[in-house]
Amino acid sequence: MDNPHKETARAKEEEALQDRGMVMPWADVSKVLGAQLISFQEPRGSIPAACSSVCIDSRQVAEGALFVALIGTVQDGHRYVGAAFAAGAMAAMVARSRFEDPALDLVYQAREAQGLLVVVEDTLQGLQRIAACYLARFPALLRIGITGSSGKTTTKEIAAAIIGRERAVVMNQGNLNSETGLPLSVFKVRPHHQVGIFEMGMNRVGEIGELAQVLKPHIALITNIGSAHMGILGSKQAIAQEKKRIFSAFSGNETALIPEDEPYRDFLAEGIKGTVCFYGSQSCRALTDLQDRGLEGIDLRWEAIPVHCRLAGKHTIRNLLAALAIAREVSVSSKAIREGLESVQPLFGRSEILRGPVTVIRDCYNANPESMQQAIEFCDGLDWQGRRIYVIGSMLELGSASLEAHAAIGRVLAASKADWIGFLGSETRWAVAALEQALRETGQEAAGRVGFSYTDSLSSLSQVLAAQIRPGDMVLLKGSRACGLEALTEVVMGAHGVRADERVEGGV
């Protein structure tokens, strides 16, 4: 029989560890993973009570951390186990295949550091399983999951701003929503948190289902089904199938939130074990009198009371409706909704509006055909007296759909109000070809209505753009994250003596 005094002491020790930020008792790690624990700690072979944190980057190791050595396509974390121990890691989770590799000599590195090795078959699965185990230690936490082709981060931020007015909220930082980002994010949960709001992204088939098993959301929302990741999944039907897996961990008491106007609505709702609710403008009667104020944001009424939201653009309304659907499920007050909507600020690279002699709309954190067209339409719709300059970067991860998707954007640009367009990235050559053809067909080419430049070099574009810009211009920076268009911000604004960080005023 277990000693009750020993169990009480262990419970007190774990509570004290939590208060100091310690997150995962080794007894739980060993049990959930079925891992082999090899300890070189003093006294010889002893197992510490818990680790302080979990990380996958040896440069971010904190004292007492568990370093998880992941095997990537370029880097192998097992090469950095020694560096992690040197930085203060208490333990390293390693794959059995690497543990048995004499070239790595992981036992020697652990012995030198008097550390602990946690040997598992697959370190990614190990990370995800201990994250799920860790979350299970907080049964009172209301877990909310958000996925979709676009709008995940903005929806999460709005929902957190609203719910956070009345409850203690924890969420992913930025867009840490991947197979590793989500598990690492859940280790931020602490006993005082009441609601966890986590976005879930994907870069491969099956990833959303894995993340659903980690989070096991009580409320799960899909923002939309778009063309993002078409190159990975091949079709919108396949994308819908993958996003639907956010509901795969439902047991019957959970709630699925699906856009009422989503073309795949019925498919997404079919066979869900739980309550299905459709959200949108038709079902949100409390939200009225929406007025697009351009760069100033959106005015609206919530239950007849005026509210101003600094996030701009008509497409932002979809994110507002999604966040409000979550807020209603959580049952926060109308006061919290109003205050939350008014407090929301744009995130870096997500349609920030930077004002100065030149106004920059920086929307370069991600791009897909839908968000690209929305950004162009937003800029076209502004009451702007100066020139419109659109800098367009490649839309990545579109696979076989990339050629036509970029050509379609070229045709949109030909009909836009742009005065000059800068194209960056090899994929945008298809947009350039479509733009030129459309201008010829409409007779605009001879008139020289719009100028444009194409390059595959960011530095070359910087030089061309710097020569183009003059006071009074509005510049849109829109492209996939890998294009690095944010580097052009200082090129545009710095030329006129305005630092970008002094001029963040709103967001699309």
Secondary structure, 3 states (H helix, E strand, C coil): CCCHHHHHHHHHHHHHHHHCCCCEEHHHHHHHHCCEEEECCCCCCCCCCEECCEECCHHHCCCCCEEECCECCCCEHHHHHHHHHHCCCCEEEEEHHHHCCCCCCHHHHHHHHCCEEEEECCHHHHHHHHHHHHHCCCCCCEEEEEECCCCHHHHHHHHHHHHCCCCCEEECCCCCCCCCHHHHHHCCCCCCCCEEEEECCCCCCCHHHHHHHHHCCCEEEECCCCCCCHHHHCCHHHHHHHHHHHHCCCCCCCEEEEECCCCCHHHHHCCCCCEEEEECCCCCCCEEEEEECHHHCEEEEECCEEEEECECCCCHHHHHHHHHHHHHHHCCCHHHHHHHHHHCCCCCCCCEEECCCCEEEEECCCCCHHHHHHHHHHHHHCCCCCCEEEEEECCCCCHHHHHHHHHHHHHHHHCCCCCEEEEECHHHHHHHHHHHHHHHHCCHHHHCCCEEEEECCHHHHHHHHHHHCCCCCEEEEECCHHHCHHHHHHHHHHCCCCCHHHCEEEEC
